[in-house]
Amino acid sequence: MAQIDEYLLEVVRRRGSDLHFLAGDPARIRLHGDLAPLRVERLEPEFVRQALYEIMPKKAVERFESKEGADFAYSLEGQGRFRVNVMRQLNGMGGVFRAIPSRAMTMEELKLPEAIHQMARATSGLILVTGKTGSGKSTTLAAMVDDINTRTKGHILTIEDPIEFVHQRKGCLISQREIGVHSPSFSAALHSALREDPDVVLVGELRDLETMSIAVTAAEMGILVMGTLHTNGAAQTVDRMINVFPSDKQPHVRTMLSTSLRGVISQQLLQRADKSGRVAALEILINNSASSNLIRQGKLDQLENTMQSGAQSGMRTMDSSIQALLEQRIVTGREAYKKAISKSRFEAVKDSG
């Protein structure tokens, strides 16, 4: 048993989402969004160094020693997997471990709305899931992949850094590739994917111009491409996708996105009122004829109005999603105010605990 395992087992037992294991500080657990000490004693730098080197794969050690940081996945037999980031910091080494459930939850278990079920039924195009780190993007995408794997017979290819959810074959052939292990970069893996006869490609992160360009091209070619961005809000996501490209290419990209984009899901997690866990608030943009026209014309500031008026087709803004959680008393007024985009809408309830 590795030295880090006893800390990770405690995180699993307490159903925490993260372990912060930094030299010079007590080990900390993130529980329902809040960070709290796991132990009282501070971690000695040499102990942290030994514990992290003990579990780092050879490739991760090489990356860490050349780049001062590395990402990899770590498994606890029979308990679950963790996405790990190891870095150097002021007091020595540190590692942050994100818990990945042992299996992907289904869309029904996550209570994802019908609009997302319909997106997952698309046979081609681009679906974007966005939000800050730790907002549950991977969980939502894994549920969509599981749904496709259950319903269809085809080839699903995932490109991740590192591999998070490990999908078992149901109806589909599953190929999972890890950046730094099976391919040098997202763009190289995605470029290769175009020749690997996929029906669905999951791209862990659309982080640069080349990757985004190939993703949009793949979506135009008839592949269903799903990817994540670290953006807040559906309209900002479309704006980011377009503005990554040089200005002379942007009209062409807008035209391509107006036809190939299937939808954008932007999400964040709110603490439940009973403190039993967290719940996702989802902003949903569906690329219908109204959205498509606005994207093609570059009128992205009007997408918010389209989401507000498109409730019947399953669209919703972040604030309307938070409002629904508040009305159902799933979250407190204080939490709703804290996570709202337009704070004034929740001003009257911000002091209700």
Residue, then its C-alpha position, 0 to 999 in steps of 0.5 A: m500500500a502506497q503512503i498516499d493511499e490512507y489519505l485517499l481512502e479517507v477522502v473516498r470514505r467521506r465522499g470528498s471530491d479532492l485531496h490537497f496534499l501540499a508540503g508545509d500544510p495539513a492535508r485538506i479535503r474538499l467536501h461539498g465545495d468547502l475545503a477543510p483540514l483532513r489531519v492537524e499535522r503539517l506535511e513534511p516536504e520530504f514525506v510529500r516528495q516520497a509519497l508522490y514519487e512513489i505513485m508517479p508513472k515514469k512518463a509523469v516523473e519525466r514531465f515533472e522534472s522537465k516542466e515542474g508539473a505533471d498530470f496523471a491518473y491513479s487508481l485505488e484497487g476496488q475504491g476508485r480513480f483519481r486525476v492527479n496534478v503534481m507541482r512544485q510550490l513554495n514549501g516543496m512539492g504538492g499534489v491535488f487529487r480529484a476523485i473520479p467515481s468508479r463508474a459513469m453515472t447515467m443521465e437519469e441518475l444525474k437528472l439531466p433535462e430532456a434537452i441534453h438527452q436530445m443532444a446526445r441523440a445527435t449523430s453529428g455536430l459539436i456539443l460543448v460542455t463548459g464551466k470552471t474546473g470542478s463544475g462537473k463537466s466530465t461527469t456530464l460528458a461521461a453520462m452522455v457517452d454512456d448513453i450513446n454506448t448503451r443505445t447505439k453500435g458504433h466507435i466512440l473515441t475519447i482523448e483525455d489528459p489524463i483518462e478519467f472515466v473508464h468506459q466498458r464496451k456495451g453497444c460500442l467499440i470504445s478507444q480511450r487515448e491519454i495525452g502524453v502516453h498515447s499521443p503527444s497532444f490533443s491536436a495530434a490525437l484529434h487529427s489522427a482520430l479523423r482516420e480512425d473511423p469514429d462515430v463519436v469523439l470526446v475531446g477532454e479539452l479544446r485548449d488551442l486553435e489547432t484543436m478547435s479547428i480540427a474539432v469543427t472540421a470533424a463535426e462538419m464531416g459527420i462525426l459527433v464531437m463533444g468537448t469542454l472549455h473553461t468558459n462561463g456561459a453559453a454565449q461566452t463559449v461561442d464567442r471564445m470558439i470564434n475569437v480564437f481564430p484569426s480575424d480573417k477566418q472568423p466569418h467562415v468559422r461563424t458560418m461553420l458553427s452556425t450549422s455544426l453546433r448542436g448545443v452548449i451546456s454551461q454548468q456550475l455546482l451549488q451546495r445543497a441546502d441540507k449540506s448533503g452534497r452539491v447540485a448542478a445548475l445548467e445553462i442550455l443553449i440549443n442551436n435552433s434556427a434563431s441561435s444559428n442566425l445570430i451565430r452566423q451574423g455575429k450577434l452573440d450578445q443576443l443569444e441570452n435573449t434566445m435562451q430566455s425565450g426558448a424555454q419551451s424547446g429546453m433552453r435556459t439561462m444560468d439564473s433561471s436554472i438557479q431560480a428553479l433550484l431555489e424555488q424547490r428549496i434545493v439551495t439556499g438564498r445565500e448560495a443562489y445569490k453567491k452563484a448567480i450571474s445577475k446578483s440583483r435578481f437574488e438580492a431579496v433572498k441573499d440573507s435567507g440561509 
